C-alpha cells in the first residue's frame, strides 16, 4: 500500500486538512498528532509522511515523537479503551495487582487489543482520582476503587454490549 493512500476508514482529504490547519501553529507537531488521533482514534501509519511534509520534518522525526509518547496509538483501538492508573497513589492501594489481573483476564499486555476487538488496555499515570484508587478510565468514564472482581464485571459489561 502506498503511503499516499489512506487505509480503510481514514479519509485522506480529512487527514490533509488536519495537517494544514495545524501546520502554522508554534510547536505544531503535538497538537497535530492529538487532532489526528481525536479524529481517527489513532495516528495511522499513512499520516506520518503527510505530517512530515506539512512540517518539513523527516518521517523518522515524526515516528519518533509518536512512539515516544505512549498516549499516541499507531493502530486503531478496540471498541473500548481501558486505562489502568499506574501512579504512586493508586499503586499504594492495589493498582499493581489490578494491572496484573487486567493483563491476565484480557490475555494481553499494555498497548494491545483483545483478539475479539473489544478492549484495548493502556497504562495512564494519573487520573486525578487518587483518593479512591485504584482507578481506571473506561472510555471516557473514570471508575474508582476497582477490585479484580469489579474489573471482571466491567469487562463483562463491555463485551456484552457487542452481543446485545
C-alpha positions as CSV (number, residue, x, y, z in Angstrom):
1,X,0.0,0.0,0.0
2,X,1.4,3.4,-0.9
3,X,1.8,5.8,1.9
4,X,-0.2,8.4,-0.1
5,X,-3.4,6.3,0.1
6,X,-5.1,6.2,3.4
7,X,-6.1,2.8,4.9
8,X,-9.8,1.9,5.0
9,X,-11.6,4.2,7.5
10,X,-9.0,7.0,7.1
11,X,-10.1,9.9,4.9
12,X,-7.0,11.3,3.1
13,X,-8.6,14.7,2.5
14,X,-9.6,14.9,6.1
15,X,-6.0,13.9,7.2
16,X,-4.5,16.6,4.8
17,X,-6.9,19.2,6.2
18,X,-6.0,18.4,9.8
19,X,-2.3,18.7,8.9
20,X,-2.9,22.0,7.1
21,X,-4.9,23.5,10.0
22,X,-2.2,22.9,12.5
23,X,1.0,23.4,10.4
24,X,1.4,27.1,11.2
25,X,1.0,26.7,15.0
26,X,4.0,27.1,17.2
27,X,5.1,23.6,18.2
28,X,2.6,22.2,15.7
29,X,3.5,18.5,15.9
30,X,1.9,17.6,19.2
31,X,-1.4,19.5,18.6
32,X,-1.5,18.0,15.1
33,X,-1.0,14.4,16.4
34,X,-3.7,15.0,19.1
35,X,-6.1,16.3,16.4
36,X,-5.4,13.3,14.1
37,X,-5.9,10.8,17.0
38,X,-9.1,12.6,18.1
39,X,-10.4,12.3,14.6
40,X,-9.4,8.7,13.7
41,X,-8.9,7.1,17.1
42,X,-5.2,6.6,16.3
43,X,-2.3,8.2,14.3
44,X,-2.4,6.0,11.2
45,X,0.9,5.0,9.6
46,X,0.0,6.8,6.4
47,X,-0.3,10.0,8.3
48,X,3.5,10.1,9.0
49,X,4.6,11.2,5.6
50,X,1.8,13.7,5.3
51,X,2.8,15.2,8.7
52,X,6.5,15.1,7.8
53,X,5.8,17.0,4.5
54,X,3.5,19.5,6.2
55,X,6.0,20.4,8.9
56,X,9.2,19.9,6.9
57,X,10.4,17.1,9.2
58,X,11.8,13.7,8.4
59,X,9.5,10.7,8.7
60,X,11.8,9.4,11.4
61,X,11.4,12.5,13.5
62,X,7.6,12.2,13.3
63,X,7.6,8.5,14.0
64,X,10.0,9.1,17.0
65,X,7.5,11.5,18.6
66,X,4.6,9.2,18.1
67,X,6.4,6.3,19.7
68,X,7.9,8.4,22.5
69,X,4.6,9.4,23.9
70,X,2.6,6.4,25.0
71,X,-0.7,8.3,24.7
72,X,-0.4,8.1,20.9
73,X,-1.7,4.9,19.2
74,X,-0.4,3.8,15.8
75,X,-3.2,1.3,15.4
76,X,-6.9,1.6,15.8
77,X,-8.0,0.8,19.3
78,X,-10.6,-1.8,20.3
79,X,-14.2,-0.8,20.7
80,X,-13.4,0.2,24.3
81,X,-10.2,1.6,25.8
82,X,-9.4,0.6,29.4
83,X,-6.6,2.6,31.1
84,X,-5.2,1.4,34.4
85,X,-3.7,4.1,36.6
86,X,-0.1,3.4,37.5
87,X,0.6,6.5,39.6
88,X,2.0,6.1,43.1
89,X,-1.3,6.8,44.9
90,X,-3.1,4.0,43.1
91,X,-0.1,1.7,43.4
92,X,-0.2,2.1,47.2
93,X,-3.8,0.8,47.2
94,X,-3.5,-2.2,44.9
95,X,-3.0,-1.0,41.3
96,X,0.0,-3.3,40.8
97,X,-2.2,-6.4,41.5
98,X,-5.1,-4.9,39.5
99,X,-2.7,-4.3,36.5
100,X,-1.6,-8.0,36.7
101,X,-5.2,-9.2,36.9
102,X,-6.2,-7.0,34.0
103,X,-3.5,-8.4,31.7
104,X,-4.3,-12.0,32.7
105,X,-8.0,-11.5,32.4
106,X,-7.8,-9.9,29.0
107,X,-4.8,-12.1,27.8
108,X,-3.0,-9.0,26.6
109,X,-0.3,-6.5,27.7
110,X,-0.5,-2.7,27.7
111,X,-0.9,-1.2,24.2
112,X,-2.6,-4.3,22.9
113,X,-6.2,-5.2,21.9
114,X,-8.1,-8.3,22.8
115,X,-8.5,-10.7,19.8
116,X,-12.2,-10.1,19.7
117,X,-11.5,-6.3,19.2
118,X,-13.5,-5.4,22.4
119,X,-10.8,-3.9,24.6
120,X,-7.5,-2.1,24.3
121,X,-5.5,-2.0,27.5
122,X,-3.4,1.1,28.3
123,X,-1.4,2.5,31.2
124,X,-2.0,6.0,32.4
125,X,0.0,7.9,35.1
126,X,-2.7,9.7,37.0
127,X,-6.4,10.1,36.5
128,X,-6.8,12.7,39.3
129,X,-8.9,10.1,41.2
130,X,-6.2,9.4,43.9
131,X,-8.5,9.3,46.9
132,X,-10.4,6.4,45.6
133,X,-7.8,4.3,43.9
134,X,-7.0,2.0,42.3
135,X,-8.7,3.7,39.3
136,X,-9.5,3.0,35.7
137,X,-10.7,5.1,32.8
138,X,-13.1,3.1,30.7
139,X,-13.5,5.1,27.5
140,X,-14.4,8.5,28.9
141,X,-15.6,7.3,32.4
142,X,-13.3,7.2,35.5
143,X,-14.0,4.4,37.9
144,X,-12.5,4.2,41.4
145,X,-12.0,1.5,44.0
146,X,-11.6,-1.1,41.3
147,X,-11.0,-4.6,42.6
148,X,-10.2,-7.6,40.4
149,X,-13.9,-8.7,40.7
150,X,-15.1,-5.2,39.7
151,X,-12.7,-5.2,36.8
152,X,-14.2,-8.6,35.6
153,X,-17.7,-7.1,35.8
154,X,-16.7,-4.0,33.8
155,X,-15.1,-6.2,31.1
156,X,-18.1,-8.5,31.0
157,X,-20.4,-5.5,30.5
158,X,-18.2,-4.1,27.7
159,X,-18.2,-7.4,25.9
160,X,-22.0,-7.8,26.4
161,X,-22.6,-4.6,24.6
162,X,-21.5,-6.2,21.4
163,X,-23.7,-9.2,21.7
164,X,-26.8,-7.2,22.8
